[in-house]
Structures are given as C-alpha cells and as structure tokens.
Amino acid sequence: MKIRIEENTYEGTGTEIVDQLRGEMFDPTEFPDTDTYIWFVQNNIIRTTGMECPLPDGNTERQAVALLYQLAKIGALTILEEDGGGR
C-alpha cells in the first residue's frame, strides 16, 4: 500500500504505515502500540467529523487498512496504491 499526506509519501503494509504515522507524533510514547494509536485516530475521526468510523473485527492489519481508507474518505490522505484487497 502507498499513501500520501500533504508532501509525505508512506509505503508498506497498513500496519507499517500506521506505525510510521504513530512514530511521527509529537510524543510517540503516548501510544504504546499500533492498536492504541488506531483507536485514538478512529475516535478523532468520529469526534471531528461527526461521522461513523467503523473498523472490522480482526487483526491489526485489517483495522489499519480500514482506518487508512476512512482517512482517505474524509480527505486526510490520498491512496496512491491499493492494499491488494485486504480491506
């Protein structure tokens, strides 16, 4: 998968991309793992847009990919290459 946020491009699995974003936080230690960061971003989407942000049950990868698609849906990022059907 490959995405763009403003001038930055990120590439990898959904989990790898979300983990890269987590690492760029002002305080990356605030979120001890990828699952916690996914929950944080999901809640921010709901809070700021008033829209639902459903994520599938399952592993971190499925949730990370779904989160990236939700972020694309609200215009927060652009998906440059699809995940290959893992949504």
Buried (B, 14 or more C-beta within 10 A) or exposed (E): BBBBBEEEEBEBBBBBBBBBBBEEEEEEEEBEEBBEBBBBBBEEBBEEBEEEBEBEEEEBBBBBBBBBBBBBBEEBBEBEEEBEEEE
